[in-house]
Amino acid sequence: MRDQDHLDGIARLNEGELAEVSFAVLLYALARSRRTIAVEISRGPLQKVVFLEDGVPVDCRSNLVTETLGRFMVGGGYLSAAAADTVFRESVARSLRFGEVLIEKGLFTAEELLRILQQNLAHKLLDPFSWRDGGFRMSAELAPTDVPLKVNVPQLILIGVTRFATQQQIDASVAPLIGAPLALNPRPPLPVAELRLPAGPAALLGALRERPLRIDELATASGMAFGELTRHLHALTLIEMVVPEDRLPKSARPVQGASAGAAPAAPSRPAAAAKATDRRRNELMELALNHRRKDPCELLGVDPERIAATAQARFLAFAERFAPWSFEPELAEPAREVFLAGARAYARLCEPPRLPRPAAEPPRPPAAPAREAYRVSTELLDPEQQFRAGMELVAAGRFERALAQLEYAVDLDPQNLRYRCELASCRYLANPEANVIRALEELREVTRVDPGFGLALYSIGDILRRAGNLDDAEVFLKRSVKPLAPDRRPIEALRALTRQRKAQA
């Protein structure tokens, strides 16, 4: 675990190497220090710029074509490729945003689009958790983003670390904790009350609610395999939900049976607060998406020619309509954002007029937005194109050349489990004797992320069958039949396995 001084030092860095400061640690340090900053991270041709406000990622630009909103929606099944192409062409022709055309055409409501944008942002931010090298640099001159999104930083770190942390990172994090009693932190630095905990972390926290435990005692209490336990423990200690007991001041020692990070009971909402209508919810979401692009008059609906006479009444109506306490709890955050934007707009309208500059002073050229300095200027990279080229080489039996293509595709999109499976299979086919262990390890890593991923189960079974381990191969091949249906490869592999058994007999 890193102490507060170390994390504060990381948050103040101007640049660094991801091999020395992982993306997970960098993101946590910036969130803990509530930095408002732009962070450019790059690895080879890959480049992303993450924009944070008060330590929370609100935007991310990337040079991966698969992370554009249109391709993300097609890949996630939200939109057909034909519809995405039509919307894209219209957005370019009319100089509108892709999302604005989607709403205009009635394909999505503003609320639905906002949720998809949140998912797209989280997807962009997950990839760097897998980067083992590359660099980062920062700029405190952050231009405000047009569409303010919010990411739950502890949740993102839990997911990213659980999926992508290397065993070396886990061992380095957990080794100093061996033999030390670990306790729940009653006051973690970041809000964790709304965390959706997977089964593994939830089991660890449940075991620690009774009393502090050492790692060996945690393994017994949770019934978890040691490798799985240390992976989850690495994530929980990184966000300081679990800490060594001796790091807690006596006044902060957890009470037996108390839940760490539990939020205080929310005050009951006024009985008169009615559930927002669908129309008002959608109006709120549209403003959550667009309020930063509106001037104060446009946002509040004030007549520019009659500001003094109408501004106050318009603001009071706006505040009453978008008061956060009049919405359901899940809409409180966007309502708060819109409500405060209205208050800032009203304050600007009430400012006294500024005096003109003296004529002798030449007008200053407008400052280039900070975002332009961090513009992702390289051409968009398409991992799907690299993947298709690799699979064509596999089909032609040119495995060594296919490896380079597939490795590049995985580098560009490490979250794509299909790419990772085909890479492992190609690695085995290129040199079965030398690569069998590595290929199986890569495939088992995929099943750790998604235990029911059919292609990984089939690939493990087929490699085991080719290697002569027929009993284990049969188990994996049978498990892959249903998730891969109607793909008949598992059936054909099971038939080949039966023939192998007969030949051995």
Residue pairs with C-beta under 8 A, 6 or more apart in sequence:
1 173
1 176
1 177
1 237
1 238
1 240
1 243
1 244
1 247
2 10
2 25
7 25
7 28
7 29
7 32
7 33
8 29
8 33
10 16
10 21
10 25
10 26
10 29
11 29
11 30
11 32
11 33
11 35
12 33
13 21
13 138
14 137
14 138
15 135
15 136
15 137
15 138
16 26
16 135
16 136
17 133
17 134
17 135
17 136
18 26
18 41
18 43
18 128
18 131
18 132
18 133
18 134
18 135
18 136
19 132
19 133
19 134
21 136
22 129
22 169
23 41
23 128
23 129
23 131
23 136
23 160
24 129
24 157
24 160
24 161
24 165
24 238
25 238
26 39
26 136
27 57
27 125
27 153
27 156
27 157
28 153
28 157
28 190
28 238
28 239
30 37
30 39
30 52
30 55
31 52
31 55
31 56
31 153
31 190
32 55
32 189
32 190
33 55
34 54
34 55
35 52
35 54
35 55
35 140
36 52
36 53
36 54
36 55
36 140
36 142
37 51
37 52
37 138
37 139
37 140
37 142
38 49
38 50
38 51
38 52
38 138
38 139
38 140
38 141
38 142
38 370
38 371
38 374
39 49
39 50
39 51
39 52
39 136
39 137
39 138
40 47
40 48
40 49
40 50
40 136
40 137
40 138
40 139
40 374
41 47
41 48
41 49
41 50
41 128
41 131
41 134
41 135
41 136
42 48
42 134
42 135
42 136
43 131
43 133
43 134
43 135
43 411
44 134
44 411
45 63
45 378
45 381
46 63
46 64
46 134
46 381
46 411
46 412
47 62
47 63
47 376
47 378
48 60
48 61
48 62
48 63
48 124
48 127
48 128
48 376
49 60
49 61
49 371
49 374
49 375
49 376
50 57
50 59
50 60
50 125
51 57
51 58
51 59
51 60
51 142
51 145
51 371
52 58
52 142
53 142
53 145
53 148
55 153
56 150
56 151
56 153
57 121
57 125
57 149
57 151
57 153
57 156
58 145
58 148
58 149
58 150
58 151
59 121
59 145
59 147
59 148
59 149
60 121
60 124
60 125
61 374
61 375
61 376
62 124
62 376
63 376
63 378
63 379
63 380
63 381
64 127
64 380
64 381
64 382
64 383
64 412
64 413
65 71
65 380
65 381
65 382
66 72
66 75
66 382
66 383
66 384
66 412
66 413
67 120
67 123
67 124
68 380
69 98
69 99
69 116
69 117
69 120
70 79
70 84
70 85
70 87
70 88
70 98
71 84
72 116
72 119
72 120
72 123
73 79
73 84
73 116
74 80
74 81
74 84
76 116
76 119
78 108
78 116
79 87
79 102
79 107
83 107
87 98
87 101
87 102
87 105
87 107
88 98
90 96
90 101
91 97
91 98
91 100
91 101
94 101
96 104
99 108
99 113
99 117
99 147
99 289
102 108
102 113
103 109
103 110
103 113
103 286
108 116
109 282
109 285
110 282
110 285
110 286
110 288
110 289
111 281
111 282
111 285
113 285
113 289
114 149
114 285
114 288
114 289
114 334
117 147
117 149
117 289
118 149
118 150
118 151
121 149
121 151
122 151
122 156
123 415
125 151
125 156
125 160
126 156
126 159
126 160
126 163
126 164
126 415
127 413
127 414
127 415
129 160
129 161
129 163
129 164
129 165
130 163
130 164
130 414
130 415
132 166
139 370
139 373
139 374
141 370
141 373
142 370
142 371
143 369
143 370
143 371
144 292
145 292
146 290
146 292
146 293
147 289
147 290
147 292
148 288
148 292
148 337
150 333
152 194
152 195
153 190
154 188
154 190
154 191
154 192
154 195
154 239
154 241
155 194
155 195
155 196
157 235
157 238
157 239
158 195
158 197
158 198
158 201
158 235
158 236
158 239
161 231
161 234
161 235
161 238
162 198
162 200
162 231
162 232
162 235
163 415
163 449
164 414
165 231
165 234
165 235
167 227
169 234
170 230
170 231
170 234
171 230
173 234
173 237
173 238
174 215
174 230
174 233
174 234
174 237
177 215
177 233
177 237
177 244
178 214
178 215
179 214
179 215
180 214
180 244
180 245
180 246
181 212
181 213
181 214
181 244
181 245
181 246
182 208
182 212
182 213
182 214
182 215
182 218
182 233
182 237
182 242
182 243
182 244
182 245
183 208
183 212
183 242
183 243
183 244
183 245
183 248
183 253
183 254
184 205
184 208
184 209
184 241
184 242
184 254
184 258
184 259
184 260
184 261
185 240
185 241
185 242
185 243
185 248
185 252
185 254
185 260
185 261
186 248
186 252
186 253
186 254
186 255
186 258
186 260
186 261
187 252
187 261
188 239
188 240
188 241
188 260
188 261
189 240
190 239
190 240
191 261
191 263
192 239
192 241
192 260
192 261
193 261
193 262
193 263
194 263
195 261
197 205
200 224
200 228
200 229
200 231
200 232
201 232
201 235
201 236
203 222
203 223
203 224
204 218
204 222
204 224
204 229
204 232
204 233
204 236
204 242
205 236
205 241
205 242
205 259
205 260
206 222
207 213
207 218
207 221
207 222
208 218
208 242
208 260
209 254
209 256
209 257
209 258
209 259
209 260
210 256
210 257
211 256
212 245
213 221
215 229
215 230
215 233
218 224
218 229
218 233
219 226
219 229
222 229
224 232
233 242
236 242
237 243
241 260
241 261
242 260
245 253
248 254
254 260
266 329
269 325
270 325
273 325
273 326
274 326
275 328
276 284
276 326
276 327
276 328
276 331
280 321
281 327
281 331
284 322
284 327
284 331
284 334
284 335
284 338
285 334
287 299
287 322
287 338
287 341
288 334
288 337
288 338
291 299
291 337
291 338
291 341
292 341
295 345
296 302
296 344
296 345
296 346
296 348
296 349
297 303
297 304
297 307
297 349
299 318
299 341
299 342
299 345
300 311
300 314
300 315
300 318
300 342
300 345
300 346
300 349
301 314
301 318
302 310
302 311
302 314
302 349
303 310
307 349
311 346
311 349
311 350
312 346
315 342
315 343
315 345
315 346
315 349
318 342
319 339
319 342
319 343
322 335
322 338
322 339
322 342
323 335
323 339
324 332
324 335
324 336
324 339
325 332
326 335
327 335
357 363
381 412
382 412
383 408
383 409
383 410
383 412
383 413
383 416
383 419
384 409
386 405
386 406
386 408
386 409
386 412
387 405
387 406
387 409
387 416
387 419
387 422
389 405
390 402
390 403
390 404
390 405
390 406
390 408
390 409
390 422
390 423
390 426
391 402
391 406
391 422
393 399
393 401
393 402
393 405
394 402
394 406
394 422
394 426
394 429
399 426
399 429
399 430
400 430
402 426
402 430
403 423
403 426
403 427
403 430
406 419
406 422
406 423
406 426
407 423
409 416
409 419
409 423
410 416
410 419
410 420
410 423
413 419
414 420
417 446
417 449
417 450
417 453
417 455
417 456
418 455
420 442
420 445
420 446
421 443
421 446
421 453
421 455
421 456
421 459
422 455
423 442
424 438
424 439
424 440
424 442
424 443
424 446
424 459
425 439
425 443
425 459
425 462
425 463
427 435
427 438
427 439
427 442
428 435
428 436
428 439
428 463
428 466
432 466
432 467
436 463
436 467
439 463
440 460
440 463
440 464
443 456
443 459
443 460
443 463
444 456
444 460
446 453
446 456
447 453
447 456
447 457
447 460
450 456
452 483
453 483
454 480
454 482
454 483
454 484
454 487
454 490
455 480
455 484
457 476
457 477
457 479
457 480
457 483
457 484
458 476
458 477
458 480
458 484
458 489
458 490
458 493
460 476
461 472
461 473
461 474
461 475
461 476
461 477
461 479
461 480
461 490
461 493
462 473
462 477
462 489
462 493
464 470
464 472
464 473
464 476
465 473
465 477
465 493
465 496
465 497
465 500
468 500
470 497
470 500
470 501
470 504
473 493
473 497
474 494
474 497
477 490
477 493
477 494
477 497
478 490
478 494
480 490
481 490
481 491
481 494
484 490
